């Protein structure tokens, strides 16, 4: 583009004050406030000047177009980026969608305690300062059988805190087959380095025997680590010692045994479902010194790293100066306390993730057939092909790999739109709806759609399937 043309485009751009005073953006300026509107307008005009200066082709700098851009950016500036969504993928613990949704009682308790003052760190009986651990610690001890418990902001933090407290400067014995990586590049060997502990690998990727651990233990050993491979499975020619064998070794050599359990399955949930997951209670009964797990996976609560185990070790971990840096806030305490109370009362239907995981395929089929009948009625003579078919839901969240739940899927095909285009229309709806595409079909799984979201999903599909 010629320099003279660029100069002409630059002259077309309005001044900041002129732009924010234009009638076409009055509503957006009023909502955002004049000060923010000026800030956004100035940034927009600076960006357009840079685009024009570096452009090889014509840039649309028409005032009406600039006005439209400002209106869009002001809307984005005052709207929430974090938005509620309809999860129709059938992935129950969807990491990208916030994993476990909180139950009504958890939300109610959160609002009641966060919107007012609370006794977060105040002992009402004694009339003096208390500890925030008391609210969740008593419940965790009750539902897991642990002597003591503390909570930090996620399980990665829990792993770091245990290693740093119990093994800094010493060796931690762990099987090569358990040196895993979980989401976002979190790797056990790297967190061990950061914690100050020294990695002592034993065995091979697929086979580690008790003798490997026995031969590795020395005067430098501080901890025996067992990592549950919650996000992958090894099958075939594999071997590793039982937890009881590791605990016996630890007792013989006076070493604590720490298990990073990850998914956080409690026995009550495992008994109701068909989860092929070790439970927290079973690990503690086996004699494991400390167990850590996530709060927002199979437990079905808020994001948290939960540490349970022997009182003396948990107290040592709590006294670590890093505990304060990694501790949870009142929102997490409230949501976790309410979730644990549901377990305490045996009211597992109050935990949405568990309710979804435990819903029979027959119930999903019934809901799907009713939904499809309503959708066909609203679409009238639409040529879209809609049917209910058998399929699988996914537990997700880095938990229980290759464990699927039988379900029924709503399959949709449109003669006007391919599955990617239909998926995009649903994703751009507000609230956004996330579906999945398989075998050139758009698939919806009502297992992860709350009943009160069905009307929203229905309306969105009617609009999305329009030619």
C-alpha distance (Angstrom), angle and dihedral (degrees) to the residues before:
residue distance angle dihedral
X1 . . .
X2 3.81 . .
X3 3.79 120.2 .
X4 3.82 89.7 -123.4
X5 3.81 89.9 55.8
X6 3.80 90.8 49.4
X7 3.78 90.6 50.6
X8 3.81 90.4 51.6
X9 3.83 91.5 50.6
X10 3.79 90.9 49.3
X11 3.81 90.1 52.6
X12 3.83 89.3 52.7
X13 3.77 92.3 60.6
X14 3.83 111.7 100.1
X15 3.78 123.8 -126.9
X16 3.81 117.0 -99.8
X17 3.82 95.2 -106.7
X18 3.80 91.5 45.2
X19 3.81 91.2 51.7
X20 3.81 96.8 49.9
X21 3.83 91.0 46.5
X22 3.80 94.5 55.8
X23 3.83 114.4 116.5
X24 3.81 92.5 -129.2
X25 3.82 92.1 68.6
X26 3.81 98.6 34.6
X27 3.82 94.4 108.9
X28 3.80 93.6 48.7
X29 3.83 92.5 45.2
X30 3.79 90.4 50.0
X31 3.81 91.8 52.2
X32 3.80 95.1 44.0
X33 3.79 96.7 40.8
X34 3.79 126.3 -118.5
X35 3.80 96.2 -91.7
X36 3.80 94.3 54.1
X37 3.81 91.4 41.6
X38 3.81 90.9 56.0
X39 3.80 90.8 48.4
X40 3.82 93.0 50.5
X41 3.82 92.7 43.5
X42 3.81 92.2 51.1
X43 3.82 91.5 50.6
X44 3.82 90.9 47.2
X45 3.79 93.6 50.9
X46 3.81 92.0 46.4
X47 3.80 89.5 52.4
X48 3.81 92.5 49.0
X49 3.81 90.9 50.1
X50 3.81 89.6 53.2
X51 3.81 91.3 48.1
X52 3.80 91.5 50.6
X53 3.81 92.9 46.7
X54 3.80 92.4 52.5
X55 3.80 98.2 35.9
X56 3.78 123.5 119.6
X57 3.81 91.6 -173.6
X58 3.78 133.3 40.5
X59 3.81 117.9 -70.1
X60 3.80 121.7 -147.8
X61 3.81 101.4 -118.4
X62 3.79 97.2 154.2
X63 3.80 110.8 144.4
X64 3.81 91.9 -122.7
X65 3.80 89.6 53.7
X66 3.82 92.0 48.0
X67 3.79 88.8 49.3
X68 3.80 90.0 52.6
X69 3.81 91.3 49.6
X70 3.80 91.6 50.7
X71 3.80 91.6 49.7
X72 3.81 90.8 52.3
X73 3.80 93.4 47.1
X74 3.79 93.1 48.0
X75 3.80 89.9 51.6
X76 3.80 89.8 51.6
X77 3.80 91.8 46.2
X78 3.82 94.0 58.7
X79 3.81 99.2 35.5
X80 3.78 126.2 87.5
X81 3.78 115.7 -99.7
X82 3.81 91.0 -159.3
X83 3.79 104.9 69.4
X84 3.79 137.4 174.6
X85 3.81 114.6 -105.7
X86 3.77 140.0 -168.8
X87 3.80 108.3 -118.8
X88 3.81 106.5 -153.1
X89 3.82 94.5 158.2
X90 3.80 96.5 96.2
X91 3.82 90.2 -127.2
X92 3.80 100.7 129.6
X93 3.82 100.3 -168.2
X94 3.80 96.2 36.7
X95 3.81 106.8 179.5
X96 3.80 93.9 -157.9
X97 3.81 91.9 50.1
X98 3.80 97.5 51.0
X99 3.82 99.4 -86.4
X100 3.81 113.6 -120.7
X101 3.81 114.9 28.0
X102 3.78 113.5 -138.4
X103 3.78 122.7 -112.5
X104 3.80 126.2 -117.3
X105 3.80 93.7 -103.0
X106 3.79 91.2 51.1
X107 3.81 91.3 49.6
X108 3.80 92.2 47.3
X109 3.81 92.8 49.4
X110 3.80 90.3 46.3
X111 3.81 93.1 53.0
X112 3.82 93.4 44.5
X113 3.79 94.4 51.7
X114 3.82 100.1 34.1
X115 3.80 96.5 46.7
X116 3.81 92.3 54.5
X117 3.79 137.5 27.2
X118 3.79 115.7 -73.3
X119 3.79 140.9 -173.1
X120 3.80 91.1 -104.5
X121 3.82 92.2 143.2
X122 3.77 101.7 8.0
X123 3.79 126.6 100.5
X124 3.81 104.0 -142.5
X125 3.81 94.0 -169.6
X126 3.81 95.1 51.4
X127 3.79 96.2 33.8
X128 3.78 94.2 -131.2
X129 3.78 142.4 91.3
X130 3.78 114.6 -54.1
X131 3.80 137.5 -177.4
X132 3.78 125.6 -94.1
X133 3.81 88.7 -137.0
X134 3.79 90.9 73.5
X135 3.81 94.2 76.3
X136 3.80 96.3 57.3
X137 3.79 101.2 19.9
X138 3.79 95.2 69.5
X139 3.81 92.0 50.0
X140 3.79 95.3 45.3
X141 3.79 90.0 51.2
X142 3.79 90.0 49.3
X143 3.81 98.9 48.0
X144 3.83 96.7 39.3
X145 3.80 102.5 32.4
X146 3.81 91.8 -124.0
X147 3.80 122.3 150.0
X148 3.80 92.1 -132.6
X149 3.81 141.6 -3.6
X150 3.78 141.0 -166.2
X151 3.80 133.1 -176.8
X152 3.82 131.7 -138.1
X153 3.78 131.6 177.9
X154 3.82 98.9 -85.2
X155 3.78 141.9 -14.4
X156 3.81 93.4 -96.8
X157 3.81 87.3 59.7
X158 3.81 89.6 48.4
X159 3.81 91.3 53.5
X160 3.79 91.5 49.3
X161 3.79 92.9 47.7
X162 3.81 94.6 50.3
X163 3.81 93.6 47.7
X164 3.79 93.5 45.0
X165 3.82 93.5 47.8
X166 3.78 101.0 41.2
X167 3.80 103.4 29.5
X168 3.82 112.7 22.9
X169 3.80 108.0 144.0
X170 3.81 92.2 7.7
X171 3.79 136.8 84.2
X172 3.78 127.5 -87.4
X173 3.80 115.0 -156.6
X174 3.81 113.4 -142.8
X175 3.80 135.6 158.3
X176 3.80 117.7 -105.0
X177 3.79 87.8 -129.5
X178 3.80 89.9 63.2
X179 3.82 99.2 52.0
X180 3.76 90.0 108.4
X181 3.78 136.9 169.7
X182 3.78 119.3 -139.3
X183 3.81 130.2 -174.8
X184 3.80 124.1 -32.5
X185 3.81 94.0 14.9
X186 3.81 97.7 -62.6
X187 3.81 105.9 158.5
X188 3.79 127.6 -175.6
X189 3.86 94.6 -136.8
X190 3.81 92.0 51.6
X191 3.79 95.4 47.9
X192 3.81 87.3 48.7
X193 3.80 90.6 56.4
X194 3.81 91.0 49.2
X195 3.80 90.6 49.3
X196 3.80 92.0 56.3
X197 3.79 93.0 -117.3
X198 3.81 121.1 129.7
X199 3.79 118.4 -124.4
X200 3.80 116.2 -127.5
X201 3.80 107.6 -173.6
X202 3.78 119.3 -159.1
X203 3.79 135.4 -174.7
X204 3.78 124.9 1.6
X205 3.77 134.0 -67.7
X206 3.80 93.8 -89.6
X207 3.80 104.9 22.2
X208 3.79 130.1 43.4
X209 3.79 122.2 163.0
X210 3.78 132.0 -161.1
X211 3.80 88.9 -110.8
X212 3.81 88.7 62.1
X213 3.78 89.9 59.7
X214 3.81 92.6 43.3
X215 3.80 92.3 52.4
X216 3.80 92.4 47.7
X217 3.80 97.4 52.7
X218 3.80 112.7 100.4
X219 3.79 140.0 151.1
X220 3.83 86.6 -77.5
X221 3.82 93.8 58.7
X222 3.79 116.1 108.6
X223 3.79 104.1 164.7
X224 3.79 144.4 15.5
X225 3.81 111.0 -140.6
X226 3.80 127.6 -157.6
X227 3.82 115.7 -173.0
X228 3.78 118.4 -164.5
X229 3.84 108.9 -138.6
X230 3.79 93.1 -133.1
X231 3.81 95.4 162.4
X232 3.83 100.2 45.3
X233 3.79 142.2 25.7
X234 3.80 132.8 -140.0
X235 3.80 116.5 -154.9
X236 3.77 135.7 175.8
X237 3.80 121.0 32.3
X238 3.81 96.3 21.4
X239 3.77 136.0 133.0
X240 3.76 139.5 171.3
X241 3.82 134.2 162.1
X242 3.78 119.8 -93.1
X243 3.75 118.9 -105.5
X244 3.82 89.3 -112.3
X245 3.80 90.3 57.3
X246 3.79 92.1 51.4
X247 3.80 91.1 47.8
X248 3.82 90.4 50.6
X249 3.81 89.6 50.5
X250 3.78 90.4 49.5
X251 3.79 91.5 50.7
X252 3.81 91.5 48.0
X253 3.82 93.1 50.8
X254 3.85 95.6 34.5
X255 3.81 92.3 -116.4
X256 3.80 127.5 140.0
X257 3.81 116.6 -121.8
X258 3.80 115.8 -141.7
X259 3.80 123.8 -166.1
X260 3.79 122.8 -162.7
X261 3.79 97.8 -155.3
X262 3.80 96.8 176.0
X263 3.78 105.7 -173.9
X264 3.80 97.2 56.0
X265 3.78 101.5 -141.8
X266 3.80 113.5 179.0
X267 3.80 121.6 -151.2
X268 3.80 94.6 -115.6
X269 3.80 91.3 58.3
X270 3.80 93.2 43.5
X271 3.81 91.0 53.0
X272 3.79 92.2 52.2
X273 3.80 95.1 45.8
X274 3.76 138.2 35.7
X275 3.79 97.4 -108.6
X276 3.79 112.4 154.9
X277 3.78 90.8 -150.2
X278 3.80 132.6 119.7
X279 3.78 112.3 -114.2
X280 3.77 129.4 -128.1
X281 3.81 91.4 -125.2
X282 3.80 92.6 53.3
X283 3.79 91.6 53.1
X284 3.78 92.2 49.9
X285 3.80 92.1 47.1
X286 3.80 88.8 52.0
X287 3.80 87.4 60.5
X288 3.81 101.7 -104.3
X289 3.81 108.6 165.3
X290 3.82 97.9 -143.1
X291 3.81 131.8 8.3
X292 3.80 125.8 -169.8
X293 3.80 129.2 -168.0
X294 3.79 143.6 157.5
X295 3.77 124.7 -89.3
X296 3.79 97.2 -149.6
X297 3.80 101.5 50.8
X298 3.80 122.7 66.8
X299 3.80 91.0 -18.9
X300 3.80 86.8 66.8
X301 3.80 97.9 -142.4
X302 3.82 136.9 108.8
X303 3.79 124.9 -53.7
X304 3.78 107.0 -75.1
X305 3.77 142.4 132.6
X306 3.79 109.9 -125.0
X307 3.79 122.8 -158.5
X308 3.81 120.0 -167.2
X309 3.77 131.7 168.2
X310 3.78 146.0 83.7
X311 3.78 113.5 7.7
X312 3.81 98.2 -128.1
X313 3.80 93.2 51.6
X314 3.81 95.0 43.4
X315 3.82 88.8 50.8
X316 3.81 90.4 50.9
X317 3.79 89.8 51.7
X318 3.79 91.1 47.9
X319 3.82 91.1 54.2
X320 3.81 91.1 56.4
X321 3.84 107.0 113.6
X322 3.81 88.7 -132.2
X323 3.81 90.1 63.5
X324 3.79 90.1 78.0
X325 3.80 91.2 51.5
X326 3.80 91.0 50.8
X327 3.80 101.5 38.4
X328 3.80 123.3 117.8
X329 3.78 129.0 -108.8
X330 3.80 129.8 -121.8
X331 3.82 93.0 -89.6
X332 3.80 92.0 60.4
X333 3.79 92.5 42.6
X334 3.80 91.5 53.2
X335 3.81 95.5 46.3
X336 3.80 93.5 44.3
X337 3.81 93.2 47.0
X338 3.81 91.4 52.8
X339 3.82 92.0 46.7
X340 3.79 91.7 50.1
X341 3.80 91.3 47.8
X342 3.81 88.1 57.9
X343 3.81 88.3 55.4
X344 3.79 90.4 45.7
X345 3.80 90.2 56.0
X346 3.79 94.2 41.1
X347 3.81 89.5 -118.4
X348 3.80 96.4 139.8
X349 3.80 91.9 157.5
X350 3.82 86.5 72.2
X351 3.82 89.6 66.8
X352 3.84 106.1 77.5
X353 3.82 96.7 -157.2
X354 3.80 91.4 52.9
X355 3.79 91.8 44.7
X356 3.80 90.2 53.2
X357 3.80 93.0 46.6
X358 3.79 92.3 48.8
X359 3.82 97.8 45.1
X360 3.84 109.4 115.3
X361 3.80 118.9 -119.9
X362 3.81 88.8 -120.8
X363 3.81 90.4 62.6
X364 3.81 91.0 49.8
X365 3.82 88.6 50.2
X366 3.81 91.7 52.3
X367 3.81 92.8 49.5
X368 3.81 91.2 46.2
X369 3.80 94.5 51.4
X370 3.80 91.6 49.9
X371 3.80 91.2 46.8
X372 3.82 93.3 48.9
X373 3.81 91.3 50.0
X374 3.81 90.0 53.5
X375 3.80 92.1 45.8
X376 3.80 92.8 51.2
X377 3.80 89.7 49.6
X378 3.82 91.5 53.6
X379 3.81 93.4 44.6
X380 3.80 92.9 52.0
X381 3.80 110.5 -178.3
X382 3.80 94.7 1.8
X383 3.84 112.3 143.7
X384 3.80 91.5 -139.3
X385 3.80 113.3 129.7
X386 3.80 112.5 -131.2
X387 3.79 126.9 175.4
X388 3.78 141.9 154.6
X389 3.79 115.4 -121.6
X390 3.77 137.8 171.6
X391 3.77 117.3 -94.4
X392 3.79 146.1 137.8
X393 3.77 136.1 -86.4
X394 3.79 121.5 -150.1
X395 3.79 126.6 -133.4
X396 3.82 91.3 -150.0
X397 3.79 130.3 166.6
X398 3.80 93.5 107.1
X399 3.79 87.8 -65.2
X400 3.79 130.3 121.6
X401 3.83 100.2 -2.4
X402 3.79 115.8 -148.8
X403 3.79 90.1 13.8
X404 3.77 109.9 125.5
X405 3.77 132.8 177.6
X406 3.80 121.7 -137.0
X407 3.78 109.9 -115.2
X408 3.79 143.2 152.7
X409 3.79 120.9 -108.0
X410 3.77 131.8 -154.7
X411 3.81 106.0 -132.3
X412 3.81 117.2 -160.3
X413 3.80 129.0 -172.1
X414 3.80 124.7 176.7
X415 3.83 126.2 -162.8
X416 3.80 88.7 -147.1
X417 3.79 100.7 46.7
X418 3.78 134.3 37.6
X419 3.82 118.5 -132.8
X420 3.85 93.5 -98.4
X421 3.81 91.8 53.5
X422 3.80 92.2 46.4
X423 3.81 90.9 47.0
X424 3.81 89.8 50.9
X425 3.80 92.0 51.5
X426 3.79 90.8 53.0
X427 3.80 91.9 45.6
X428 3.81 91.0 51.9
X429 3.79 91.9 50.1
X430 3.81 117.4 103.5
X431 2.93 111.9 -97.2
X432 3.78 88.6 34.0
X433 3.80 117.3 -122.9
X434 3.78 121.1 -151.7
X435 3.80 118.8 -156.5
X436 3.78 132.1 164.9
X437 3.79 133.8 -118.4
X438 3.79 122.7 -139.8
X439 3.81 131.8 158.3
X440 3.80 90.9 0.3
X441 3.81 91.7 -57.9
X442 3.77 133.5 112.2
X443 3.80 107.3 -125.5
X444 3.79 129.8 -161.8
X445 3.80 123.0 -168.5
X446 3.80 113.7 -162.4
X447 3.81 90.6 -162.9
X448 3.81 88.4 88.9
X449 3.81 96.6 35.5
X450 3.79 113.5 94.3
X451 3.83 112.2 -130.2
X452 3.81 91.3 -118.7
X453 3.83 88.9 56.4
X454 3.79 94.7 58.7
X455 3.80 93.5 87.9
X456 3.81 90.5 53.3
X457 3.80 90.5 48.8
X458 3.80 91.3 48.4
X459 3.82 93.8 51.9
X460 3.80 91.7 45.8
X461 3.80 92.3 52.3
X462 3.79 92.3 49.2
X463 3.80 89.8 54.5
X464 3.82 94.6 40.9
X465 3.82 93.6 50.5
X466 3.81 93.4 52.1
X467 3.83 111.4 113.7
